Amino acid sequence: MKPRIGITARFRTAIQSHCIHQGYIDHVVRAGGIPVVIPCVDESLCEPFLSSIDGLLLTGGEDIDPDYCEGTTRQIGYQYHPSRDAFELRLAKAALAAGLPTLGICRGCQILYSATGNPLIGNIPDINSGIVAHRTSISETSQHRVTLSEGSKVALAHGERRVDVTSYHHQGLGDQRANDTRWQVTARSDDSLAEAIEQAGRAWAVGVLWHPELPVSDTDDFIDPLISAFVSAAGMR
């Protein structure tokens, strides 16, 4: 039976719609999963959503409201979505507690990190001297290389240690706090910043700051190896 993959949607106020980028849907389908849309709704529905899926994919999107994460400051004129933040943070905490296979992409990775009590880097260009462009502009992605840790889930999925990724974030992962949920940094960019985190010895839980749904090689039948590994893990529950 194909695994049911819950994919979080972002709410677009201007068009009053719950939206998901096509890439998330396409890659889950190509990897053999059944996509299930999880709209941003009342927090009390988090646990019922999780009980109906085999894996959770936390998608990208806008910055997390500073009220919901450490290390960032409020940007004047920026439109935050605190209702989505609260919903996804509870969803992430519940998924990790339940051992549900979970993949966080870009913002989704930051949600996983924040949900476990860790701070973000407010603006990467302020600290990395432009060594790596993690996004070209506010409307343009970037491409750069990352080094994957040997034996990690991301390295095993890709079958190599150095990969090119499509990137579109300006915030990063700060120094990890001492708490009950420890993450291993399993990928770094050439400026030494963390690009992927995962939990060892527990259920499949991985966060990446790059966008595997937007592959460097743009072909209609491309299946991202990390999304494929995630869907496979969900199928083994």
C-alpha positions in Angstrom: 0.0 0.0 0.0 1.4 3.4 -0.9 2.3 5.6 2.0 0.2 8.7 2.7 2.4 11.8 2.9 1.0 14.9 4.6 2.3 18.1 2.9 1.7 21.4 4.7 0.2 24.2 2.7 0.8 27.9 3.1 -2.2 30.3 3.3 -2.1 33.1 0.7 -4.2 36.0 2.1 -4.4 37.9 -1.1 -6.3 35.1 -2.9 -7.7 33.5 0.3 -6.3 30.1 -0.7 -4.3 27.2 0.8 -1.4 26.7 -1.6 1.3 24.1 -2.2 4.1 24.3 -4.8 3.7 21.7 -7.5 7.2 20.4 -6.9 6.3 18.9 -3.5 3.3 17.1 -4.9 5.1 15.8 -8.1 8.1 14.4 -6.2 6.0 12.6 -3.6 3.9 11.0 -6.4 7.0 10.0 -8.4 8.5 8.5 -5.3 5.4 6.3 -4.8 3.6 8.3 -2.2 0.0 9.6 -2.0 0.1 13.4 -1.2 -2.3 14.6 1.5 -2.8 18.3 1.8 -2.6 19.7 5.4 -4.0 23.2 5.4 -3.1 25.7 8.1 -6.1 25.5 10.3 -6.9 25.2 14.0 -4.1 23.8 16.1 -6.4 21.2 17.7 -6.5 19.4 14.3 -2.7 18.7 14.3 -3.0 15.3 16.0 -5.9 14.1 13.9 -4.0 15.0 10.8 -1.0 13.1 12.0 -3.0 10.0 12.8 -4.1 9.8 9.2 -0.7 9.9 7.5 2.5 7.8 7.3 4.9 10.7 6.9 5.0 14.5 7.3 6.6 16.9 4.8 7.0 20.5 6.2 7.3 22.8 3.3 9.0 26.1 2.6 7.6 29.6 2.8 7.9 32.9 4.7 10.1 33.6 7.7 8.8 32.4 11.1 7.5 35.2 13.3 10.2 36.3 15.8 7.6 35.7 18.6 7.9 31.9 17.7 11.6 31.5 17.4 14.9 32.8 18.9 17.6 34.6 17.1 15.6 36.8 14.7 14.2 40.3 14.8 11.0 41.7 13.3 11.4 43.1 9.8 9.4 46.3 9.2 6.8 45.8 6.5 7.3 42.0 6.3 4.1 39.9 6.3 4.4 37.2 8.9 1.9 34.4 9.3 1.8 33.6 13.1 -1.2 31.2 12.7 0.9 29.0 10.4 3.8 29.2 12.7 1.8 28.1 15.7 0.1 25.3 13.7 3.3 23.9 12.2 5.3 24.1 15.4 2.7 22.0 17.2 2.5 19.7 14.2 6.3 19.2 14.2 6.5 18.6 17.9 3.8 16.0 17.8 5.3 14.3 14.7 8.7 14.0 16.4 7.2 12.7 19.6 5.3 10.1 17.7 8.3 9.0 15.7 6.6 9.8 12.4 9.0 10.0 9.4 9.4 13.7 8.9 11.2 15.8 6.3 11.5 19.6 6.7 12.4 21.7 3.7 13.8 25.2 4.1 11.3 26.9 6.4 10.2 23.4 7.4 13.8 22.7 8.5 13.7 25.9 10.6 10.4 24.8 12.1 11.9 21.5 13.2 14.8 23.3 14.7 12.7 26.0 16.5 10.2 23.4 17.7 13.0 21.7 19.6 14.1 24.9 21.3 17.0 26.0 19.1 17.7 29.5 17.7 17.9 30.7 14.1 20.4 33.0 12.3 18.4 36.1 11.5 20.2 37.0 8.2 23.0 34.8 6.8 24.6 37.6 4.6 25.3 39.5 7.9 27.7 36.7 9.1 29.1 34.8 6.1 30.8 37.7 4.2 29.1 36.6 1.0 31.2 33.4 0.7 28.1 31.5 -0.4 24.9 33.1 -1.8 22.1 31.1 -0.2 19.7 33.1 -2.4 20.4 35.4 -5.2 17.7 37.9 -4.3 14.4 38.0 -2.5 12.8 36.6 -5.7 15.6 34.5 -7.1 17.0 31.1 -6.0 20.7 30.3 -5.9 22.7 27.2 -6.6 25.7 26.1 -4.5 27.4 22.9 -3.3 27.0 21.2 0.1 29.2 18.6 1.8 27.3 15.7 3.3 28.4 13.8 6.4 29.5 10.2 5.7 26.9 7.7 6.7 24.1 10.3 7.2 20.7 9.8 5.8 21.2 12.6 3.3 24.5 11.1 2.1 23.0 7.6 1.8 20.1 9.0 -0.2 22.4 10.8 -2.6 25.1 8.2 -2.8 27.8 10.9 -2.7 29.4 13.4 -0.4 29.3 16.6 -2.5 26.0 17.7 -4.2 24.7 20.8 -5.9 21.5 22.2 -4.4 19.0 24.8 -5.2 18.7 27.3 -2.3 16.4 30.1 -1.4 16.8 31.2 2.2 18.4 34.1 4.1 18.0 32.6 7.6 20.0 29.7 9.0 20.4 27.5 12.0 22.1 28.9 15.0 24.1 27.1 17.7 22.2 24.2 19.1 20.9 24.5 22.7 21.4 21.8 25.3 18.0 20.0 25.4 16.4 16.6 25.1 16.1 16.6 21.3 19.6 16.7 19.8 20.2 17.2 16.1 23.2 16.1 14.1 24.4 18.6 11.5 24.9 16.3 8.4 25.5 18.9 5.6 27.4 22.1 5.4 27.8 24.7 2.7 31.3 26.1 1.8 30.8 28.9 4.4 30.7 26.2 7.1 27.0 26.9 7.9 24.6 24.0 8.6 22.5 22.9 5.7 21.0 19.7 7.0 20.1 18.2 10.3 18.8 14.8 11.3 18.2 12.7 14.4 20.3 9.6 14.8 18.9 6.4 16.4 15.4 7.6 16.2 12.7 7.6 13.5 13.5 9.1 10.2 13.6 12.9 10.9 15.6 15.2 8.5 15.6 18.9 7.8 17.4 20.5 4.9 17.7 24.2 4.1 17.9 23.6 0.4 14.9 22.9 -1.9 14.9 19.3 -3.2 11.6 19.9 -4.9 13.4 22.4 -7.1 16.2 20.2 -8.5 19.4 21.6 -10.2 18.6 19.2 -13.1 15.2 20.2 -14.4 13.7 17.2 -16.0 10.0 16.1 -16.0 10.7 12.6 -14.6 13.4 13.5 -12.0 12.9 11.9 -8.6 14.8 13.7 -5.8 16.8 11.0 -3.9 16.1 12.5 -0.5 12.4 12.9 -1.0 12.4 9.3 -2.4 14.2 8.1 0.8 11.7 9.9 3.0 8.7 8.4 1.2 10.3 4.9 1.4 10.8 5.4 5.2 7.2 6.4 5.5 6.2 3.3 3.6 8.0 1.0 6.1 6.0 2.1 9.2 
